[in-house]
Amino acid sequence: MTSLVQDYWVGRNFGTSPNFGLELRGPESGAYYLRSFYSADAKSNKPYLIVSYELPTPTPTATRTPTRTATVTRTSTPTATATLVPTKTPTPTATRTATATRTSTATRTATPTNTKSPIPNTPTPTATATTGVCTADPYEPNARFDQAALITSGATVRGYICPDTDFDLFRFTVAGLSQVRVLLNELPEDYQLALFGPDHTVVARAGDDDLRPRTIDYAAVTTGDYWARVSPGSVGHATSPYALTVEITPLTSMSLYAVADSYVMEGDPTSTHGDERTVIIGRDEFGQEQRGLFRFDLSRVPATTIANATFMVSLDDAESRIYTVDLRRVSAAWDEDAVNWNTKPWSVDGGISAEVGGVAGRYYAWDVTALAQSWLTGGVGNFGLELRTRGDVFSRVFRSNEYALGMSVTCMFAPCSGSARTPRLIINFTAPDPSLLGSVGGRVFEDVNGNDRFDAGEPGLSGVTVELFRDRVSQGDRVTDAAGAYAFAGLVAGAYEVSVRESSLSATHRLTGSEIHAVTLAAGENRTGVDYPTTRRPTPTPLPPITLNLSARDVEFIQVAHGATLISGKRTLPRVFVGVTGATEEVPMVSAYLYRTGHSLDTIEPIALATLLVTADPANDPAVVNDLSRTINFLLPEDWTPAGRPNFHVVINPVGAHTKTECGAPCLLDNQITVAAQFHNTDALDVQMVRLTTWGVTSS
């Protein structure tokens, strides 16, 4: 804003332009965002305007002790004149006179106030609030860019901020695309940290009004010298140093977590799902879709050419089959807490798709290299990604960013971060050297001699799925060939885990060791022999054929007036007689459910589980008729007994107490019965007890 200050506020080359301040505003279109800055009321990091002057070298006087003289002259018209005269006064003195409407004239002679400024040739400051004598600082003077002390990557320097107007500059060199981390800790006061780029402009800041460490992480694109500046937030400290460390590493990749994700439902077009732990995509049998939306913050990603980029989401629920899922570029802004089907943004088909299976917890990936490049350097707005089906009837449930911390308060006010199973965007800036790539391979085999290693002649198992992980992220899977062999190629150096999906083994074999092997690859290493021995399972003893059959044979309705027409609205006990065949002993814990015609979802359960006797005609078997525990008994709600002849449906539950099918095929055919009961209206019964006899004593 040099032109604004020089041409309008100071020089006024374009007419009268009073200084009424500045306004910051964001773009009127594009992605939603928010930036918060410190105000003038903050203890530190206040807004400030730096004006640099070209001043000649000051002419020193014989006296080196600065003297401050303040003269104030008062007249009838309030006029205040303050003049500060140091003994080391620069030859030219810049004078600014401001006349207010209240006829008060103030003349201020500006003298330099800060020796340790990046402005060249600035005199020594004269004021300090630091108590005590400043400790000798081996890096002083280092207040200007050309005076900055050299600091190397990984080294830690300790310096002092003294006096209060002091600040220190340290220089380091960056060669090529690099990740720069600057750490300022061991703070005696609320010091502030800033990072300057090769053009001497601030590229990053860190600071607050406390003593917590300051950290700057910056992706440096431009090769050249950079400067770290330590400055006081309020005051310095004469005797306690700070510690400053700079770490420079080649920037090969960046892993970003989603800052927003949600899904929209065509079947429920006004619903919002931005706070849910999952993102659902799919299409139901009526053709109604669910689409997923994801967005990443690329503000920390350098605008440079990338080698590749991958978008990954983790499946939450196990599913069957493999389907094609398309990825599209979102072309308009959206808010995860407000977006729904009716307000969803437009998306553009970029021809990106991936095959998505049904392995719970596994990451599925889409190659978004061209799209990410267009966001970084192609001028295309980053409004996120959309996942949608291609037309098949299926659904997939992926873990959202909220999955990391669930529905915690933290997630409500800031993006949830850092779970190995939340959506992520991985950007690689450099392609690996092919000569440094390695491989991992082995086989799944039947260990005939039981020595836990592969020997010639031992048969391999084909069709077994082997998956490779790095940092708990799937790198893909392989299916063993006819010899039981598998291999993963093109791997960079690092730690991996190789896992056999035990469910893919045939029913005749089982693993004899762990299903996971840890492998650490050196650069260019081709590791073989990562094998999985198996053994044959014992031949199971076949179970005897199931012959049990349960058949609903009859229903008896019991009220107080037994044998008469049933009374509507009166509590009624239906007693279900169940025939039992194909068994040699009584059948315990048999259940059922009962419902009325037209109300199949309004069911009731029996009073208790029944233990049934083996009999084909239970309604005529005295052992059943005389024992309520041998029948399945219900208690009808009063509103189920209206006047008339309603139908009641009884379904005997063919699943036994041990959650296994205990009935043969006839159960599904014979286990139901439909009966009608006749109810009629009646007045309240007038019952009088005449005589009660008990234990031989008669009472009237």
C-alpha positions as CSV (number, residue, x, y, z in Angstrom):
1,M,0.0,0.0,0.0
2,T,3.0,2.3,-0.7
3,S,1.1,4.3,-3.3
4,L,-1.8,4.8,-1.0
5,V,0.3,6.2,1.8
6,Q,2.7,8.3,-0.4
7,D,0.3,9.6,-3.0
8,Y,-2.8,10.1,-1.0
9,W,-2.2,10.4,2.7
10,V,1.3,12.0,2.8
11,G,2.0,13.6,-0.6
12,R,-1.6,14.2,-1.5
13,N,-0.6,14.2,-5.2
14,F,-4.1,13.6,-6.2
15,G,-5.9,16.3,-4.2
16,T,-7.2,16.3,-0.6
17,S,-7.3,12.7,0.7
18,P,-7.7,12.6,4.5
19,N,-6.7,9.4,6.3
20,F,-9.9,7.7,7.3
21,G,-8.3,4.3,7.6
22,L,-8.4,1.0,5.8
23,E,-11.0,-1.8,5.2
24,L,-10.4,-5.5,4.7
25,R,-12.9,-7.6,2.8
26,G,-13.0,-11.0,1.2
27,P,-14.1,-11.8,-2.4
28,E,-17.8,-11.4,-3.1
29,S,-17.9,-14.8,-4.7
30,G,-16.2,-18.2,-4.2
31,A,-15.8,-20.5,-1.2
32,Y,-17.1,-19.5,2.2
33,Y,-14.3,-18.8,4.7
34,L,-13.5,-16.8,7.8
35,R,-10.3,-15.1,9.0
36,S,-9.8,-13.6,12.5
37,F,-7.1,-11.0,13.2
38,Y,-5.9,-9.4,16.4
39,S,-7.4,-6.0,17.1
40,A,-5.8,-2.8,18.5
41,D,-7.1,-3.9,21.9
42,A,-5.0,-7.0,21.9
43,K,-2.0,-7.2,24.3
44,S,0.3,-8.2,21.5
45,N,0.2,-8.7,17.7
46,K,-1.7,-5.5,17.2
47,P,-2.3,-4.2,13.7
48,Y,0.5,-2.0,12.6
49,L,1.6,0.0,9.6
50,I,5.3,0.0,8.7
51,V,6.6,3.0,6.7
52,S,10.3,2.8,5.6
53,Y,12.2,6.0,4.8
54,E,15.4,6.5,2.9
55,L,17.5,8.5,5.4
56,P,21.1,9.6,5.1
57,T,23.7,8.3,7.6
58,P,23.2,10.2,10.9
59,T,26.1,12.5,11.9
60,P,27.2,11.6,15.5
61,T,28.1,14.2,18.1
62,A,30.9,14.1,20.6
63,T,28.5,13.2,23.3
64,R,27.2,9.5,23.2
65,T,24.7,9.8,26.0
66,P,21.3,10.5,24.6
67,T,19.4,13.5,26.1
68,R,15.6,13.9,25.9
69,T,14.3,17.5,26.2
70,A,10.6,18.2,26.2
71,T,9.4,21.8,25.9
72,V,5.6,22.5,26.1
73,T,4.4,26.1,25.4
74,R,0.8,27.0,26.2
75,T,-1.1,30.0,24.8
76,S,-4.6,31.1,25.0
77,T,-5.3,29.1,21.9
78,P,-4.3,25.6,23.2
79,T,-1.1,24.9,21.4
80,A,1.1,22.0,22.5
81,T,4.6,21.7,21.1
82,A,6.7,18.7,22.1
83,T,10.3,18.5,20.8
84,L,12.6,15.5,21.5
85,V,16.2,16.3,20.9
86,P,18.7,13.4,21.1
87,T,22.4,14.1,21.0
88,K,22.6,11.7,18.0
89,T,20.1,13.6,15.8
90,P,20.0,12.6,12.1
91,T,21.0,15.5,9.9
92,P,17.6,15.8,8.2
93,T,14.7,16.0,10.6
94,A,11.3,15.0,9.3
95,T,8.6,17.3,10.6
96,R,4.8,16.8,10.3
97,T,2.3,19.4,11.5
98,A,-1.3,18.5,12.1
99,T,-3.9,21.2,12.7
100,A,-7.2,20.1,14.3
101,T,-10.5,21.9,14.1
102,R,-10.2,22.7,17.8
103,T,-7.3,25.1,17.0
104,S,-4.9,22.9,18.8
105,T,-1.6,22.8,17.0
106,A,0.8,19.9,17.7
107,T,4.3,19.9,16.2
108,R,6.0,16.5,16.5
109,T,9.7,16.0,15.5
110,A,10.1,12.3,14.5
111,T,13.2,10.6,15.6
112,P,14.1,6.9,15.0
113,T,13.0,4.7,17.8
114,N,14.2,1.2,17.0
115,T,17.7,0.1,16.3
116,K,16.8,-3.5,15.6
117,S,14.5,-2.9,12.7
118,P,15.0,-4.4,9.2
119,I,15.2,-0.7,8.0
120,P,18.9,0.1,7.2
121,N,20.9,2.7,9.0
122,T,18.5,3.1,11.9
123,P,19.9,4.8,15.1
124,T,19.9,3.0,18.5
125,P,16.7,3.1,20.6
126,T,16.7,5.2,23.7
127,A,13.8,3.8,25.8
128,T,13.6,0.4,27.5
129,A,11.4,-1.2,30.2
130,T,13.6,-4.2,30.7
131,T,14.9,-4.5,34.2
132,G,18.6,-5.1,34.6
133,V,21.6,-5.2,32.3
134,C,21.2,-7.0,29.0
135,T,23.0,-10.3,28.8
136,A,25.6,-10.4,26.0
137,D,24.0,-11.9,22.9
138,P,26.5,-13.6,20.6
139,Y,24.2,-13.1,17.6
140,E,24.0,-9.3,17.9
141,P,23.7,-7.2,15.9
142,N,21.0,-9.0,13.9
143,A,18.2,-6.5,13.5
144,R,18.5,-6.1,9.7
145,F,18.3,-8.6,6.9
146,D,21.9,-8.1,6.0
147,Q,22.9,-8.6,9.7
148,A,20.9,-11.7,10.3
149,A,22.7,-14.5,12.0
150,L,23.0,-17.8,10.1
151,I,21.0,-20.8,11.4
152,T,21.3,-24.3,10.0
153,S,18.5,-26.9,9.7
154,G,18.2,-28.9,12.9
155,A,20.3,-26.5,15.0
156,T,18.9,-24.6,18.0
157,V,20.1,-21.1,18.9
158,R,19.5,-19.1,22.1
159,G,19.2,-15.4,22.0
160,Y,17.9,-12.5,24.1
161,I,15.3,-9.9,23.5
162,C,16.8,-6.9,25.3
163,P,15.9,-4.0,25.4
164,D,12.1,-4.1,24.9
165,T,12.4,-2.7,21.4
166,D,14.9,-5.4,20.4
167,F,14.2,-8.1,17.8
168,D,16.4,-10.7,16.2
169,L,16.6,-12.0,12.6
170,F,18.1,-15.4,11.7
171,R,18.8,-16.4,8.1
172,F,18.6,-19.9,6.5
173,T,18.7,-21.2,2.9
174,V,16.0,-23.3,1.2
175,A,16.9,-25.3,-1.9
176,G,13.9,-26.6,-3.9
177,L,10.5,-27.4,-2.7
178,S,10.8,-27.9,1.1
179,Q,8.8,-28.1,4.3
180,V,10.0,-25.5,6.7
181,R,9.3,-25.8,10.4
182,V,10.3,-22.9,12.7
183,L,9.9,-23.6,16.5
184,L,10.3,-20.9,19.1
185,N,10.1,-22.1,22.7
186,E,11.5,-21.6,26.2
187,L,9.8,-18.2,26.2
188,P,10.5,-15.9,29.2
189,E,7.9,-13.4,27.8
190,D,5.2,-13.4,25.1
191,Y,7.6,-13.3,22.2
192,Q,6.2,-13.3,18.6
193,L,7.5,-15.3,15.6
194,A,7.5,-14.3,11.9
195,L,8.9,-15.9,8.8
196,F,10.1,-13.8,5.9
197,G,10.5,-15.0,2.3
198,P,13.2,-14.3,-0.2
199,D,11.6,-11.0,-1.1
200,H,11.7,-9.8,2.6
201,T,7.9,-10.1,3.0
202,V,6.2,-11.9,5.8
203,V,4.9,-15.3,4.7
204,A,3.8,-16.7,8.1
205,R,3.3,-15.7,11.7
206,A,2.8,-17.4,15.1
207,G,2.2,-15.7,18.4
208,D,-0.1,-15.0,21.3
209,D,-0.1,-13.2,24.7
210,D,1.1,-16.3,26.5
211,L,4.3,-18.3,27.0
212,R,3.4,-21.4,24.9
213,P,5.8,-22.4,22.1
214,R,5.3,-20.8,18.7
215,T,5.4,-23.1,15.6
216,I,5.3,-22.2,11.9
217,D,4.9,-24.9,9.3
218,Y,5.4,-23.5,5.8
219,A,5.8,-25.1,2.4
220,A,8.5,-23.2,0.7
221,V,8.4,-23.2,-3.1
222,T,11.0,-20.6,-4.0
223,T,14.7,-21.4,-3.6
224,G,16.6,-18.8,-1.7
225,D,17.2,-17.2,1.7
226,Y,14.5,-17.0,4.3
227,W,14.5,-15.2,7.7
228,A,13.0,-16.0,11.0
229,R,12.3,-13.0,13.2
230,V,11.8,-13.1,17.0
231,S,10.2,-10.0,18.4
232,P,8.7,-8.9,21.8
233,G,4.9,-9.1,22.3
234,S,5.1,-6.6,25.1
235,V,8.5,-6.6,26.8
236,G,11.9,-8.4,26.6
237,H,13.9,-10.1,29.2
238,A,17.4,-9.2,30.2
239,T,18.7,-12.5,31.5
240,S,16.5,-15.3,30.1
241,P,17.0,-16.5,26.5
242,Y,14.6,-18.0,24.1
243,A,15.3,-21.1,22.0
244,L,14.8,-21.1,18.2
245,T,15.0,-24.1,15.9
246,V,14.6,-24.4,12.2
247,E,14.0,-27.7,10.4
248,I,14.1,-28.0,6.6
249,T,13.0,-31.2,4.9
250,P,12.3,-31.9,1.2
251,L,8.6,-31.6,0.6
252,T,7.6,-34.9,-1.1
253,S,4.0,-35.2,-0.1
254,M,1.2,-33.6,2.0
255,S,-1.8,-35.5,3.6
256,L,-4.9,-33.3,4.1
257,Y,-8.0,-34.1,6.1
258,A,-11.4,-33.0,5.0
259,V,-12.6,-29.7,6.5
260,A,-16.2,-30.4,5.4
261,D,-18.2,-33.4,4.3
262,S,-21.9,-34.3,4.1
263,Y,-24.4,-36.2,1.9
264,V,-27.7,-35.3,0.3
265,M,-30.7,-37.5,-0.1
266,E,-33.2,-37.3,-3.0
267,G,-35.7,-39.2,-1.0
268,D,-35.5,-36.6,1.8
269,P,-34.6,-33.5,-0.1
270,T,-34.6,-31.0,2.9
271,S,-32.5,-33.1,5.3
272,T,-29.0,-32.2,6.3
273,H,-26.2,-34.6,7.4
274,G,-23.1,-32.5,8.0
275,D,-22.8,-33.5,11.6
276,E,-23.0,-37.3,11.0
277,R,-20.2,-39.7,11.4
278,T,-20.8,-41.3,8.0
279,V,-21.3,-40.2,4.4
280,I,-23.8,-42.4,2.4
281,I,-23.8,-42.7,-1.4
282,G,-26.1,-44.9,-3.4
283,R,-29.3,-45.4,-5.3
284,D,-32.4,-47.3,-4.0
285,E,-34.9,-49.4,-5.9
286,F,-37.0,-46.4,-6.7
287,G,-34.1,-44.6,-8.4
288,Q,-33.6,-42.1,-5.7
289,E,-29.9,-41.1,-5.0
290,Q,-27.7,-40.2,-2.1
291,R,-24.6,-38.2,-3.1
292,G,-21.5,-37.5,-0.9
293,L,-19.7,-34.1,-0.7
294,F,-16.2,-33.5,0.5
295,R,-14.0,-30.4,0.7
296,F,-10.3,-29.9,1.6
297,D,-8.4,-26.7,2.5
298,L,-5.5,-26.2,0.1
299,S,-4.3,-22.9,1.6
300,R,-1.1,-24.6,2.9
301,V,-0.4,-26.4,-0.3
302,P,2.2,-24.7,-2.5
303,A,1.0,-23.6,-5.9
304,T,3.4,-25.8,-7.9
305,T,3.5,-28.7,-10.2
306,I,2.6,-32.0,-8.5
307,A,3.4,-35.6,-9.3
308,N,0.1,-37.1,-8.3
309,A,-2.9,-36.7,-6.0
310,T,-5.2,-39.3,-4.5
311,F,-8.6,-38.9,-2.8
312,M,-9.4,-41.7,-0.3
313,V,-12.4,-42.6,1.9
314,S,-12.8,-45.6,4.3
315,L,-15.7,-47.9,4.1
316,D,-17.7,-48.1,7.4
317,D,-19.9,-51.2,6.9
318,A,-19.1,-54.5,5.2
319,E,-20.9,-55.0,1.9
320,S,-21.0,-57.5,-0.9
321,R,-20.0,-57.1,-4.6
322,I,-18.0,-54.4,-6.3
323,Y,-19.5,-51.3,-7.9
324,T,-18.3,-48.3,-9.9
325,V,-18.4,-45.0,-8.0
326,D,-17.9,-41.8,-10.0
327,L,-16.0,-38.7,-8.6
328,R,-17.0,-35.3,-9.9
329,R,-15.7,-31.7,-9.4
330,V,-18.0,-29.5,-7.4
331,S,-18.4,-26.1,-9.1
332,A,-20.2,-24.0,-6.4
333,A,-19.9,-23.2,-2.8
334,W,-21.8,-25.3,-0.1
335,D,-22.0,-25.4,3.7
336,E,-21.9,-28.8,5.3
337,D,-24.4,-27.8,8.0
338,A,-26.9,-26.5,5.5
339,V,-26.6,-28.3,2.2
340,N,-29.4,-30.6,1.2
341,W,-30.7,-32.2,-2.0
342,N,-32.6,-29.0,-2.9
343,T,-29.6,-26.8,-2.4
344,K,-26.8,-29.1,-3.6
345,P,-24.1,-27.5,-5.8
346,W,-23.6,-28.4,-9.4
347,S,-20.8,-30.8,-10.2
348,V,-18.8,-31.4,-13.4
349,D,-17.9,-34.9,-14.7
350,G,-14.1,-35.2,-15.1
351,G,-14.1,-38.9,-16.1
352,I,-12.8,-40.0,-12.7
353,S,-14.1,-43.3,-11.2
354,A,-13.0,-46.2,-9.0
355,E,-14.2,-49.7,-8.2
356,V,-15.5,-49.9,-4.6
357,G,-15.9,-53.2,-2.9
358,G,-17.3,-54.0,0.5
359,V,-14.3,-54.5,2.9
360,A,-15.1,-52.6,6.1
361,G,-12.4,-50.2,7.3
362,R,-10.5,-50.3,4.0
363,Y,-9.7,-47.1,2.1
364,Y,-10.9,-46.8,-1.5
365,A,-9.0,-44.4,-3.7
366,W,-9.6,-42.1,-6.7
367,D,-6.8,-40.5,-8.8
368,V,-7.4,-36.8,-8.8
369,T,-4.1,-35.6,-10.0
370,A,-5.4,-33.4,-12.9
371,L,-8.2,-32.0,-10.7
372,A,-5.8,-31.1,-7.8
373,Q,-3.4,-29.5,-10.3
374,S,-6.2,-27.3,-11.7
375,W,-7.0,-26.2,-8.2
376,L,-3.4,-25.3,-7.4
377,T,-2.2,-23.7,-10.6
378,G,-5.0,-23.8,-13.2
379,G,-7.3,-21.1,-11.7
380,V,-10.1,-23.5,-11.0
381,G,-12.0,-22.8,-7.8
382,N,-11.7,-25.5,-5.1
383,F,-15.3,-26.2,-4.0
384,G,-14.7,-29.9,-3.3
385,L,-15.6,-33.3,-4.6
386,E,-18.8,-35.3,-5.2
387,L,-19.2,-39.0,-5.1
388,R,-22.2,-40.6,-6.8
389,T,-23.3,-43.9,-8.2
390,R,-23.3,-44.7,-11.9
391,G,-26.8,-46.2,-11.9
392,D,-26.7,-49.5,-10.0
393,V,-29.0,-50.1,-7.1
394,F,-26.6,-50.2,-4.1
395,S,-25.3,-48.1,-1.3
396,R,-22.0,-47.5,0.4
397,V,-21.4,-46.0,3.8
398,F,-18.1,-44.2,4.3
399,R,-16.6,-42.7,7.4
400,S,-16.8,-38.9,7.6
401,N,-14.5,-36.4,9.2
402,E,-16.7,-36.4,12.3
403,Y,-15.8,-40.1,12.7
404,A,-12.4,-39.1,14.2
405,L,-13.9,-37.7,17.4
406,G,-17.5,-38.6,17.1
407,M,-20.1,-36.0,18.0
408,S,-17.8,-34.1,20.3
409,V,-17.9,-30.4,21.0
410,T,-14.5,-30.0,19.4
411,C,-16.0,-31.1,16.1
412,M,-18.7,-28.5,16.3
413,F,-16.4,-25.5,16.4
414,A,-13.4,-26.7,14.3
415,P,-12.8,-29.5,11.7
416,C,-12.2,-32.8,13.4
417,S,-8.7,-33.9,12.6
418,G,-6.5,-36.8,12.3
419,S,-8.0,-40.3,12.2
420,A,-6.4,-43.0,10.0
421,R,-9.9,-43.8,8.7
422,T,-11.3,-40.3,7.9
423,P,-11.4,-38.8,4.3
424,R,-8.1,-37.6,3.1
425,L,-6.4,-36.0,0.1
426,I,-2.8,-37.1,-0.5
427,I,-0.6,-34.9,-2.8
428,N,2.8,-36.0,-3.9
429,F,5.1,-33.4,-5.3
430,T,7.9,-35.6,-6.6
431,A,7.7,-38.9,-8.4
432,P,10.0,-41.5,-6.7
433,D,13.2,-42.6,-8.4
434,P,12.4,-46.0,-10.0
435,S,15.7,-47.4,-8.9
436,L,14.7,-46.8,-5.3
437,L,11.4,-48.7,-5.5
438,G,11.1,-52.1,-4.0
439,S,8.6,-55.0,-3.8
440,V,7.1,-57.5,-1.3
441,G,6.0,-61.0,-2.2
442,G,5.3,-64.4,-0.9
443,R,2.8,-67.2,-1.1
444,V,-0.1,-68.9,0.8
445,F,0.5,-72.6,0.9
446,E,-0.5,-75.8,2.7
447,D,2.2,-76.7,5.2
448,V,2.2,-80.4,4.7
449,N,5.1,-81.3,7.0
450,G,4.2,-78.6,9.6
451,N,7.5,-76.9,9.7
452,D,6.1,-73.4,9.2
453,R,8.0,-72.7,6.0
454,F,7.5,-73.4,2.4
455,D,9.2,-76.5,1.0
456,A,9.3,-77.7,-2.6
457,G,6.2,-79.6,-3.6
458,E,3.9,-78.1,-1.0
459,P,0.7,-77.0,-2.7
460,G,-0.2,-73.3,-3.0
461,L,-3.7,-72.0,-2.3
462,S,-5.2,-69.9,-5.1
463,G,-7.9,-67.2,-4.7
464,V,-6.7,-65.9,-1.3
465,T,-6.8,-62.2,-0.9
466,V,-3.7,-60.5,0.5
467,E,-3.7,-56.8,1.4
468,L,-0.8,-54.3,1.9
469,F,-1.0,-51.5,4.4
470,R,1.3,-48.5,5.2
471,D,0.6,-46.3,8.2
472,R,-2.7,-48.2,8.5
473,V,-3.8,-47.1,5.0
474,S,-4.5,-49.8,2.4
475,Q,-2.1,-49.8,-0.5
476,G,-4.3,-52.3,-2.4
477,D,-4.8,-56.0,-2.5
478,R,-3.8,-59.0,-4.6
479,V,-5.4,-62.4,-5.1
480,T,-3.0,-65.4,-5.1
481,D,-2.4,-67.2,-8.3
482,A,-2.6,-71.0,-9.0
483,A,0.7,-71.5,-7.1
484,G,-0.5,-69.4,-4.2
485,A,1.9,-66.5,-5.0
486,Y,1.3,-62.8,-4.7
487,A,3.4,-59.7,-5.1
488,F,3.3,-55.9,-4.5
489,A,5.6,-53.8,-6.6
490,G,6.6,-50.1,-6.9
491,L,7.0,-49.6,-3.2
492,V,9.0,-46.8,-1.6
493,A,11.2,-47.5,1.4
494,G,9.3,-47.7,4.7
495,A,7.3,-49.9,7.1
496,Y,4.5,-52.0,5.8
497,E,2.0,-54.6,7.0
498,V,1.0,-57.6,4.8
499,S,-2.4,-59.1,5.8
500,V,-4.2,-62.2,4.6
501,R,-7.9,-61.9,4.6
502,E,-8.7,-65.1,6.4
503,S,-12.3,-65.0,5.2
504,S,-11.0,-65.6,1.7
505,L,-9.5,-68.9,2.6
506,S,-11.4,-72.0,1.6
507,A,-13.4,-73.9,4.2
508,T,-10.9,-76.7,4.1
509,H,-7.9,-74.7,5.3
510,R,-6.9,-72.4,8.2
511,L,-3.8,-70.3,8.9
512,T,-1.3,-71.8,11.4
513,G,0.3,-68.4,12.2
514,S,-0.6,-64.7,12.3
515,E,-2.6,-63.2,9.5
516,I,-0.4,-60.0,9.6
517,H,3.3,-59.7,8.8
518,A,5.3,-56.5,9.5
519,V,7.8,-55.7,6.8
520,T,10.4,-52.9,6.7
521,L,11.7,-52.2,3.2
522,A,15.0,-50.4,2.4
523,A,15.2,-48.3,-0.7
524,G,15.1,-50.5,-3.8
525,E,14.7,-53.7,-1.7
526,N,12.8,-56.6,-3.2
527,R,11.6,-58.7,-0.3
528,T,10.4,-62.3,-0.9
529,G,9.3,-65.1,1.4
530,V,6.6,-63.3,3.2
531,D,4.6,-66.5,3.3
532,Y,1.5,-67.8,5.0
533,P,1.4,-71.5,6.0
534,T,-1.9,-73.2,6.4
535,T,-3.1,-76.6,7.5
536,R,-6.2,-78.6,6.6
537,R,-9.1,-78.4,8.9
538,P,-10.4,-81.7,10.4
539,T,-13.2,-83.2,8.5
540,P,-16.3,-82.3,10.5
541,T,-18.7,-84.9,11.7
542,P,-21.9,-84.4,9.8
543,L,-24.9,-83.4,11.8
544,P,-27.9,-85.6,11.9
545,P,-30.7,-84.5,9.6
546,I,-33.2,-82.2,11.2
547,T,-36.6,-83.9,11.6
548,L,-38.3,-81.7,14.1
549,N,-41.6,-80.2,13.0
550,L,-43.7,-77.7,15.0
551,S,-47.3,-77.2,13.7
552,A,-49.9,-74.9,15.1
553,R,-52.9,-77.1,15.6
554,D,-55.6,-75.2,17.5
555,V,-56.3,-72.1,19.6
556,E,-58.5,-71.9,22.7
557,F,-59.8,-68.5,23.9
558,I,-60.3,-68.4,27.7
559,Q,-62.3,-65.8,29.6
560,V,-64.1,-65.8,33.0
561,A,-67.3,-67.1,31.4
562,H,-65.7,-70.2,30.0
563,G,-67.7,-72.0,27.2
564,A,-69.9,-69.0,26.6
565,T,-69.7,-66.4,23.9
566,L,-66.7,-64.2,24.5
567,I,-67.3,-60.7,25.9
568,S,-65.8,-57.7,24.0
569,G,-63.3,-55.6,25.9
570,K,-62.7,-58.3,28.4
571,R,-59.2,-59.7,29.1
572,T,-58.8,-62.8,27.0
573,L,-56.1,-65.6,27.0
574,P,-55.5,-67.3,23.7
575,R,-53.9,-70.7,24.3
576,V,-52.1,-72.1,21.2
577,F,-51.8,-75.9,21.0
578,V,-48.6,-76.9,19.0
579,G,-48.1,-80.3,17.5
580,V,-44.6,-81.7,17.9
581,T,-43.3,-84.5,15.6
582,G,-39.9,-85.7,14.6
583,A,-38.5,-85.5,18.1
584,T,-37.8,-88.0,20.8
585,E,-38.0,-85.6,23.8
586,E,-39.8,-82.5,24.8
587,V,-38.8,-79.2,23.0
588,P,-38.0,-76.4,25.4
589,M,-38.2,-72.6,25.0
590,V,-40.5,-72.3,22.0
591,S,-41.9,-68.9,21.1
592,A,-44.4,-67.4,18.7
593,Y,-46.1,-64.1,17.8
594,L,-49.7,-63.2,17.2
595,Y,-51.3,-60.4,15.2
596,R,-54.7,-59.4,13.8
597,T,-55.8,-59.3,10.2
598,G,-54.7,-56.0,8.7
599,H,-52.2,-55.3,11.5
600,S,-49.3,-57.6,10.6
601,L,-46.8,-55.1,12.1
602,D,-48.7,-54.8,15.4
603,T,-47.6,-58.1,17.0
604,I,-47.6,-59.4,20.6
605,E,-45.3,-61.9,22.3
606,P,-46.4,-64.8,24.5
607,I,-46.6,-64.6,28.2
608,A,-43.7,-67.0,28.5
609,L,-41.7,-69.5,26.5
610,A,-43.3,-72.9,26.3
611,T,-41.9,-76.4,26.8
612,L,-43.7,-78.6,24.3
613,L,-44.5,-82.3,24.6
614,V,-44.1,-84.7,21.7
615,T,-47.6,-85.2,20.4
616,A,-49.3,-84.9,17.1
617,D,-52.7,-83.9,18.5
618,P,-52.1,-81.6,21.5
619,A,-55.7,-80.4,21.8
620,N,-56.8,-83.9,22.7
621,D,-53.8,-84.9,24.8
622,P,-54.7,-84.6,28.5
623,A,-51.0,-83.9,29.4
624,V,-51.2,-80.8,27.3
625,V,-54.8,-79.7,28.0
626,N,-54.3,-79.8,31.7
627,D,-50.9,-78.0,31.8
628,L,-50.7,-74.4,30.6
629,S,-46.9,-74.6,30.4
630,R,-47.3,-77.1,27.5
631,T,-49.1,-74.5,25.3
632,I,-48.0,-71.1,24.0
633,N,-50.2,-68.5,25.8
634,F,-50.9,-64.8,25.0
635,L,-52.8,-62.1,26.8
636,L,-54.9,-60.0,24.3
637,P,-55.0,-56.2,24.8
638,E,-58.5,-55.0,25.5
639,D,-58.7,-53.1,22.2
640,W,-58.0,-56.4,20.4
641,T,-61.4,-57.8,21.5
642,P,-64.1,-55.8,19.7
643,A,-67.6,-57.0,19.1
644,G,-67.7,-59.2,16.0
645,R,-65.5,-62.0,14.7
646,P,-61.9,-60.8,14.3
647,N,-59.2,-63.1,12.8
648,F,-56.1,-63.8,14.8
649,H,-52.9,-65.1,13.1
650,V,-50.4,-67.2,15.1
651,V,-46.8,-67.8,13.8
652,I,-44.7,-70.4,15.7
653,N,-41.1,-69.2,15.8
654,P,-38.9,-71.9,14.2
655,V,-35.6,-70.5,15.7
656,G,-34.7,-72.2,19.0
657,A,-33.1,-71.0,22.2
658,H,-29.6,-71.4,20.8
659,T,-30.1,-69.2,17.8
660,K,-29.9,-72.1,15.3
661,T,-32.6,-73.6,13.2
662,E,-34.1,-76.5,15.1
663,C,-37.0,-77.2,12.7
664,G,-37.0,-79.0,9.4
665,A,-38.5,-77.6,6.2
666,P,-42.1,-78.4,7.2
667,C,-41.8,-75.9,10.0
668,L,-42.1,-73.0,7.6
669,L,-45.3,-74.5,6.2
670,D,-47.0,-75.8,9.3
671,N,-46.1,-73.2,11.9
672,Q,-48.9,-70.8,11.2
673,I,-52.6,-70.9,12.0
674,T,-55.5,-68.4,11.5
675,V,-58.5,-68.5,13.8
676,A,-61.6,-66.4,14.4
677,A,-63.1,-65.5,17.8
678,Q,-66.7,-64.4,18.3
679,F,-67.1,-61.4,20.7
680,H,-70.4,-59.7,21.6
681,N,-71.3,-56.7,23.7
682,T,-72.8,-57.2,27.1
683,D,-73.7,-55.3,30.3
684,A,-71.4,-55.5,33.3
685,L,-71.7,-58.9,35.0
686,D,-73.4,-59.1,38.4
687,V,-71.5,-61.7,40.3
688,Q,-72.2,-62.6,43.9
689,M,-70.0,-65.1,45.9
690,V,-72.2,-67.4,48.0
691,R,-69.9,-69.7,49.7
692,L,-66.1,-70.2,50.0
693,T,-64.7,-73.5,51.2
694,T,-61.1,-74.0,52.2
695,W,-59.3,-76.6,54.3
696,G,-62.6,-78.2,55.4
697,V,-64.0,-75.0,56.9
698,T,-67.1,-73.5,55.3
699,S,-67.8,-69.8,55.3
700,S,-70.9,-68.0,54.1
